[in-house]
Amino acid sequence: MKLHRTLQTWLDELNEEVTLISSSDINHEANEHLIIFGVSENELAVWGKESITNFILGCRDVHATKTNSVPMQFYCWFDELAGQLRISVVSREHNKLPFKCKLNLCELPEMVQGLFNNDSGVYNKNAKLNVWCSGI
């Protein structure tokens, strides 16, 4: 798996630090699990799409090992105003994600392309946040 050394370091740290909780309050759960990675245009150019994609998949896999057999939903999106890749996890029992805006549940390549285009989807003609999610 191709992964830039900075992203591998972040993934290693994530593996050591992640603890997942379950809550009947989806917002509490989402906020407790929220992890933010600052990304710049220069860093993205150095890391490349393949490495970013593998990093996101690695984050999902780390979280999957921490669920304690509770079915959960891993999801990620790009906050273009802050220049941040954001990931979180909620219990699948909620049957939704904790966003108040309209969502475009997209494939991972589309979400990653948005990172490189500085486009979360919110400010284009569709006005829907691109979110990639995966059951864990």
Phi, psi and omega per residue, in radians:
M1 nan 2.076 -3.141
K2 -1.308 2.155 -3.123
L3 -2.593 2.153 3.095
H4 -1.030 2.564 -3.037
R5 -1.053 -0.600 3.087
T6 -1.109 -0.771 3.135
L7 -1.167 -0.625 3.084
Q8 -1.130 -0.711 3.091
T9 -1.063 -0.794 3.116
W10 -1.062 -0.718 -3.136
L11 -1.147 -0.716 3.094
D12 -1.086 -0.762 3.115
E13 -1.123 -0.710 3.118
L14 -1.039 -0.769 -3.139
N15 -1.038 -0.628 -3.131
E16 -1.361 -0.485 -2.966
E17 -1.801 -0.363 -3.013
V18 -1.269 2.264 2.967
T19 -2.350 2.266 -3.111
L20 -1.828 2.489 3.087
I21 -2.096 2.844 3.007
S22 -2.023 2.463 3.132
S23 -2.592 2.619 3.055
S24 -1.324 -0.247 3.113
D25 -1.696 1.870 -3.080
I26 -1.049 -0.647 -3.124
N27 -1.212 -0.670 3.073
H28 -1.084 -0.817 3.127
E29 -1.035 -0.871 -3.106
A30 -1.072 -0.752 -3.130
N31 -1.191 -0.651 3.109
E32 -1.130 -0.541 -3.069
H33 -1.699 -0.094 -3.073
L34 -1.113 2.235 3.054
I35 -2.251 2.346 -3.034
I36 -2.088 2.310 3.083
F37 -2.113 2.078 3.058
G38 -1.278 2.322 3.125
V39 -2.317 2.333 3.103
S40 -1.907 2.849 3.108
E41 -1.027 -0.714 -3.138
N42 -1.150 -0.751 3.123
E43 -1.109 -0.773 3.133
L44 -1.018 -0.715 -3.141
A45 -1.095 -0.671 3.130
V46 -1.270 -0.745 -3.066
W47 -1.267 -0.753 -3.127
G48 1.449 2.789 -3.071
K49 -1.138 -0.708 -3.112
E50 -1.087 -0.767 -3.126
S51 -1.162 -0.717 3.098
I52 -1.112 -0.782 3.117
T53 -1.041 -0.809 3.127
N54 -1.127 -0.597 3.087
F55 -1.114 -0.817 3.136
I56 -1.090 -0.763 3.091
L57 -1.093 -0.660 3.085
G58 -1.127 -0.695 3.077
C59 -1.071 -0.768 3.096
R60 -1.038 -0.797 -3.093
D61 -1.139 -0.674 3.078
V62 -1.060 -0.839 -3.136
H63 -1.091 -0.635 -3.126
A64 -1.077 -0.516 3.135
T65 -1.386 -0.132 -3.040
K66 -1.947 0.158 -3.017
T67 -1.358 -0.234 -3.070
N68 0.932 0.687 3.101
S69 1.164 0.242 3.053
V70 -1.573 2.136 3.118
P71 -1.099 2.190 -3.078
M72 -2.304 2.885 3.111
Q73 -2.051 2.023 3.030
F74 -1.537 2.414 3.101
Y75 -2.591 2.700 3.127
C76 -2.526 2.719 3.137
W77 -2.733 2.939 -3.139
F78 -1.927 2.189 3.027
D79 -1.690 1.715 -3.037
E80 -1.223 -0.498 3.127
L81 -1.192 -0.594 3.137
A82 -1.665 -0.212 -3.074
G83 1.159 0.758 -3.044
Q84 -2.269 2.416 2.925
L85 -1.550 2.220 -3.099
R86 -2.123 2.423 3.088
I87 -2.279 2.667 3.056
S88 -2.798 3.093 -3.108
V89 -2.509 2.423 2.997
V90 -2.345 2.762 3.084
S91 -1.147 2.429 3.130
R92 -1.166 -0.338 3.130
E93 -1.063 -0.360 3.116
H94 -1.242 -0.433 -3.140
N95 1.014 0.478 3.080
K96 -2.889 2.974 3.032
L97 -1.871 2.678 -3.014
P98 -1.504 0.987 3.108
F99 -2.027 2.557 3.085
K100 -1.709 -0.169 3.129
C101 -1.656 2.968 3.068
K102 -1.263 2.526 -3.081
L103 -2.052 2.545 2.922
N104 -1.940 1.726 3.105
L105 -1.300 1.798 -2.961
C106 -1.952 2.998 3.033
E107 -1.353 2.740 -3.106
L108 -0.993 -0.760 3.134
P109 -1.020 -0.618 3.115
E110 -1.181 -0.722 3.118
M111 -1.143 -0.745 3.125
V112 -1.125 -0.726 3.100
Q113 -1.028 -0.661 3.081
G114 -1.053 -0.647 3.054
L115 -1.020 -0.825 -3.073
F116 -1.273 -0.427 3.103
N117 -1.653 0.015 -3.048
N118 0.934 0.844 -3.054
D119 -2.426 1.897 3.126
S120 -1.451 -0.205 -3.077
G121 1.701 -0.376 -3.075
V122 -1.173 -0.623 -3.011
Y123 -1.793 0.234 3.059
N124 -1.761 -3.012 -3.019
K125 -1.104 -0.439 3.132
N126 -1.409 -0.428 3.125
A127 0.898 0.766 3.088
K128 -2.251 2.354 3.125
L129 -1.260 2.204 3.071
N130 -1.313 2.084 -3.141
V131 -2.271 2.267 3.026
W132 -1.828 2.326 3.107
C133 -2.366 2.755 -3.097
S134 -2.626 2.291 3.059
G135 -1.191 2.411 3.090
I136 -2.289 nan nan
